[in-house]
């Protein structure tokens, strides 16, 4: 087993033009290495920081030895640029001989690493990115974040059933934005709703102002918004500056735009926004209260949903390693992860053994001010939601 792992790595090293692997003595396997690849700089830096914080917090709480192995995390900043992700993943697999790669702040980064995970048989734990197809790109991918389809179908149903007839959409122009739009539209129009305007905004440094004017002119009851984590603050600032809050156009969407990380600084324009999402810092479980308190104490800020994806991702790695009895073989680890169930700060979750994707509750929440602070207050729950994209494909078979 060890021999074949080494020869695969040597082949990968050859393929990428790096030095061939030298034989590793058995005792070197006492360390279990996790290559954590996240954006720590650039527009998506808040995602990387939340994940890095959460992984550190988890390891501080649970210790750094699992099944006799010392856990070592090697943190790398890819700036959410997929070419960087690929180069870094190669170096981590070939030179550092990591047992797992994890993180992936955006979809293009998760996709860029997928062929390497397959070739080296190294598990790729997606803690952030949310496009449905990601888990289909390698049998070594397991996801602890979410899919946009999970939240967007549910807010589509909710909007159609709650008196919203006309919606203008504003989505970030890349894969997860397209998933959000497709799945929202599908459910909202099936429920009788109408889309009156559709705009796509660039992913990098978007200026929302011209698009917001178009939204306003189309006079919708609500605007459906998907922008990735980290952009919600800027979006809501421009939304308020353009007076959309005053014109009665409600914000709805997946919860990314109302990330708890930024929500408290958005001001009154955010009050009343209804979103469907996996996590709220106000989730009223004992476990979440402890998680929020510990995170705040350590990092002086609230955790957002990206922090929870990281916290659950490192938990999944710890538990899989326990289940294999310390066996670090990639196939054994992925097998151990399939079907795993646990309580997360977000609520009960599991890994679908068929798809390796997360199954979780989706909560419908409204932004409210409580004791002077803004929170996404959950008022309805759709339990155990599988990724609708894959569920539809399975049903059609
Ligand atoms: C993604 O690129 O898949 C992504 C990033 C941030 C989000 C959601 C999806 O909030």
Boltz pocket constraint, residues with backbone or C-beta under 6 A from the ligand:
constraints:
  - pocket:
      binder: B
      contacts: [[A, 105], [A, 106], [A, 107], [A, 108], [A, 128], [A, 129], [A, 130], [A, 131], [A, 176], [A, 227], [A, 228], [A, 229], [A, 256]]
      max_distance: 6.0
